[in-house]
Every structure is written in structure tokens, then in C-alpha cells.
Amino acid sequence: MAAATPGADHAEAALGQPMREWLEHLNSGRRYSLHTLAAYRRDLARLVELAGGLPLERISQGHIRRYLGQLHAQGMSPRSLARLLASWRGFYQWWAPRAGMPGNPAAGVRGPKAPRGLPKALSVDQAQALLDHAAASAQTAGGDDARQQAVALRDLAMFELFYSSGLRLSELVDLDVAYVREPGYESSSWLELAEAQVSVLGKGSKRRVVPVGSKACEALRAWLEVRPLLAVGARGGDAHALFVGLRGKRISARVVQAQLAKRGQAAGVPTHVHPHVLRHSFASHVLQSAEDLRAVQEMLGHASISTTQIYTRLDFQHLAKVYDKAHPRAGRARKGDE
């Protein structure tokens, strides 16, 4: 992605009233995450910057194409351009009718195609090594320091839940111990341990219920026993959070990422492990065993089956490697053999 231009910060501060209203609609009406809203804000700021004072209602399809061409020439990747275009299209879909515009200027415009890479996933053995190491650490951590042992049990429960249920990072952080509704607070996502499932409010405010495996349930029970050691003095929504940090507040996404990376390195996993790697691993491994694309789509919360289908490519890649190694007459040429 091209580096931000000097005027980008000024443009972000100068977002017009329609853009601010749309972002507020996404925040309060659609309950988009803060991370997504921040990305939309930057994308709209880039549009304001490129327009150079041209009123939003006068921007045409030709302008949109020219702006994309300029950014592409500056080195912005096709993937980043596609994200920008989606943000602009979403804004005008909401605002064009309100402004009396003849149509959405971003509709029908296509960005350059980006090669669709395979998501990274751990092998079954690597995933097992990571979780087994986390379990061993939970048994030995802390010594006489009960809080440090609680952190280790918390980490194990988080990682087991990621791999068991394929949750997004934001979905795991938002989980409550159970459903709560009280003055000023209502749970959006929560654990139902007795039923071995979680109820999750995912992207686009779409709710889904995902099963939790026995190993993850076992780790969650162990964590809930020691959770009060870290949750002392928690208030409001933090008091109900399933996973909390050392200060008793709902755990942050950055802490989850850092802890997972550290545990993965300690376990000797030969790749950087982040939450999405465990989500990808969950999807890939379930597909290899069950071969039920629709079920995986439901558990991952994908709006389109085409998004889930990318994992079938992962499965084929694995099978192709096995075939090359095992079949005595595979005869498939490899790079460097020609």
C-alpha cells in the first residue's frame, strides 16, 4: 500500500457531515467494530483528499476511476484499492439517495484484480504442539504466584477456543461468561458452557451459535475457577467478560495477539502464530475430516460460500503433496527438475 500523503490527516479531520453521519450509522445502527470504522474513516478521508475540494455530490463514476488509477500508479496494491472502492461504494449507496444524486458513482467500477492467496494454516501436528505446550505451561506456570498460573490457564482456554470454534479475534474478546442483561449493559456474545457452545455476534451484526469441543470446555472450566483472581474490582461490562487481563479489565486484542505469538514461539512452531492462523487451521482441519463446506461456512460466519471455498484449495494442496510423496509413479515435475 502506498504511504499516506501529507494531507491525509487534514482530510480525515475535514470529513464532511454526510460521511460523519454514515460512520455514526454504522457505529450505532449496525454495531460495526471500532477497527472497521477506523478503516472506513481513513478510506473516506482518502476520497476527500483526492477530490481536492470537489463537492461529494459532484463526484462521478469517471472521477472514481481516475482516483483509483492515480493510487494504482502510486503503488497501492489491488487488495487495498478494492477495500477503498468498497468503502466509497458503501458510503454512496447510503448517501446518494439522500442527496438526490442520479446514482452511486462507485457502483459498477471495478478495481484491478488481486491474486487470491491461500490463508496460512498450521498442520495438525503443529496445532497439537502449540496447544500441548500451552497446557504444559498452565500446569507448571507461576509456582507460588497464583495470578501467573491464572494467566497461563486463561491463555490455554483462549487458544483452545480459537482452534475449537474458529472465532475471529474480535468475537473472542467480546465474549461474556454468560448472557447478561442489566441497566446500562447487555451481552452481545457469550459462553454457554453447559451446552458446549458460544453465541457470537459477528460481522454485519449476524448472530451464530458455534459448538465448543471437549478439550476447549475442559480448559474453560479450569480458567473459570481461577478467573476471580484477575477479575477483582472489575466494573460494568468488564465484570462479565469471559477473558480478562491482569488489571481485571476485558482483555484487549493486542494482549491476545502477543500472548499467542509468544506461546507459539515457545512451542517451536516454525511460523508466526496469530489468531487468524488458528481460525484458518480450524477451517482447514474440519474440512479435511468432514468435507462439509456448508457446515464450515456456518461456523465461520461467512456470508458467502465462495469465501469458505478457499479452504478447499488448502485441502487439495495438502493432498497433492501427499500424492507426490507417496505415489510411486506420480511423475509430477517440480521446480528445478526441468
ChimeraX attribute file (.defattr): number of C-alpha atoms within 10 A of each C-alpha:
attribute: neighborCount
match mode: 1-to-1
recipient: residues
	/A:1	13
	/A:2	12
	/A:3	8
	/A:4	10
	/A:5	9
	/A:6	8
	/A:7	12
	/A:8	18
	/A:9	14
	/A:10	12
	/A:11	19
	/A:12	18
	/A:13	10
	/A:14	14
	/A:15	18
	/A:16	15
	/A:17	9
	/A:18	16
	/A:19	21
	/A:20	14
	/A:21	13
	/A:22	17
	/A:23	20
	/A:24	15
	/A:25	14
	/A:26	17
	/A:27	15
	/A:28	9
	/A:29	11
	/A:30	14
	/A:31	16
	/A:32	18
	/A:33	15
	/A:34	11
	/A:35	10
	/A:36	12
	/A:37	16
	/A:38	12
	/A:39	14
	/A:40	23
	/A:41	18
	/A:42	19
	/A:43	22
	/A:44	24
	/A:45	23
	/A:46	22
	/A:47	23
	/A:48	22
	/A:49	20
	/A:50	20
	/A:51	16
	/A:52	9
	/A:53	8
	/A:54	11
	/A:55	10
	/A:56	17
	/A:57	15
	/A:58	11
	/A:59	16
	/A:60	16
	/A:61	16
	/A:62	11
	/A:63	15
	/A:64	22
	/A:65	16
	/A:66	13
	/A:67	18
	/A:68	23
	/A:69	15
	/A:70	13
	/A:71	17
	/A:72	18
	/A:73	11
	/A:74	12
	/A:75	11
	/A:76	16
	/A:77	16
	/A:78	18
	/A:79	16
	/A:80	17
	/A:81	23
	/A:82	17
	/A:83	15
	/A:84	21
	/A:85	24
	/A:86	18
	/A:87	20
	/A:88	21
	/A:89	20
	/A:90	16
	/A:91	20
	/A:92	23
	/A:93	16
	/A:94	15
	/A:95	20
	/A:96	17
	/A:97	12
	/A:98	10
	/A:99	13
	/A:100	9
	/A:101	15
	/A:102	10
	/A:103	15
	/A:104	21
	/A:105	22
	/A:106	23
	/A:107	16
	/A:108	9
	/A:109	14
	/A:110	14
	/A:111	19
	/A:112	13
	/A:113	11
	/A:114	12
	/A:115	8
	/A:116	8
	/A:117	8
	/A:118	13
	/A:119	15
	/A:120	17
	/A:121	22
	/A:122	21
	/A:123	14
	/A:124	12
	/A:125	9
	/A:126	18
	/A:127	24
	/A:128	14
	/A:129	16
	/A:130	23
	/A:131	21
	/A:132	15
	/A:133	18
	/A:134	24
	/A:135	19
	/A:136	13
	/A:137	19
	/A:138	23
	/A:139	13
	/A:140	10
	/A:141	19
	/A:142	15
	/A:143	10
	/A:144	8
	/A:145	9
	/A:146	14
	/A:147	18
	/A:148	17
	/A:149	21
	/A:150	24
	/A:151	24
	/A:152	24
	/A:153	27
	/A:154	25
	/A:155	25
	/A:156	28
	/A:157	26
	/A:158	25
	/A:159	23
	/A:160	28
	/A:161	24
	/A:162	25
	/A:163	25
	/A:164	23
	/A:165	24
	/A:166	27
	/A:167	25
	/A:168	18
	/A:169	19
	/A:170	17
	/A:171	19
	/A:172	26
	/A:173	20
	/A:174	22
	/A:175	23
	/A:176	25
	/A:177	19
	/A:178	17
	/A:179	15
	/A:180	14
	/A:181	10
	/A:182	8
	/A:183	6
	/A:184	7
	/A:185	11
	/A:186	13
	/A:187	19
	/A:188	18
	/A:189	26
	/A:190	24
	/A:191	23
	/A:192	17
	/A:193	17
	/A:194	7
	/A:195	10
	/A:196	14
	/A:197	17
	/A:198	24
	/A:199	20
	/A:200	24
	/A:201	21
	/A:202	21
	/A:203	18
	/A:204	12
	/A:205	14
	/A:206	12
	/A:207	14
	/A:208	15
	/A:209	18
	/A:210	20
	/A:211	17
	/A:212	23
	/A:213	15
	/A:214	12
	/A:215	13
	/A:216	22
	/A:217	20
	/A:218	13
	/A:219	21
	/A:220	26
	/A:221	14
	/A:222	17
	/A:223	24
	/A:224	17
	/A:225	11
	/A:226	17
	/A:227	22
	/A:228	16
	/A:229	16
	/A:230	21
	/A:231	22
	/A:232	13
	/A:233	11
	/A:234	17
	/A:235	12
	/A:236	12
	/A:237	16
	/A:238	19
	/A:239	19
	/A:240	23
	/A:241	24
	/A:242	25
	/A:243	30
	/A:244	22
	/A:245	17
	/A:246	15
	/A:247	12
	/A:248	20
	/A:249	21
	/A:250	23
	/A:251	19
	/A:252	15
	/A:253	15
	/A:254	10
	/A:255	11
	/A:256	21
	/A:257	15
	/A:258	14
	/A:259	18
	/A:260	23
	/A:261	18
	/A:262	14
	/A:263	21
	/A:264	23
	/A:265	15
	/A:266	13
	/A:267	19
	/A:268	12
	/A:269	18
	/A:270	10
	/A:271	14
	/A:272	12
	/A:273	23
	/A:274	17
	/A:275	24
	/A:276	19
	/A:277	20
	/A:278	26
	/A:279	24
	/A:280	22
	/A:281	26
	/A:282	24
	/A:283	26
	/A:284	27
	/A:285	20
	/A:286	16
	/A:287	19
	/A:288	16
	/A:289	9
	/A:290	10
	/A:291	14
	/A:292	11
	/A:293	17
	/A:294	15
	/A:295	15
	/A:296	23
	/A:297	18
	/A:298	16
	/A:299	17
	/A:300	22
	/A:301	23
	/A:302	16
	/A:303	13
	/A:304	11
	/A:305	14
	/A:306	11
	/A:307	11
	/A:308	21
	/A:309	14
	/A:310	15
	/A:311	24
	/A:312	17
	/A:313	15
	/A:314	22
	/A:315	16
	/A:316	12
	/A:317	13
	/A:318	14
	/A:319	13
	/A:320	13
	/A:321	10
	/A:322	11
	/A:323	14
	/A:324	15
	/A:325	11
	/A:326	10
	/A:327	9
	/A:328	8
	/A:329	9
	/A:330	10
	/A:331	8
	/A:332	9
	/A:333	9
	/A:334	8
	/A:335	5
	/A:336	5
	/A:337	6
	/A:338	5
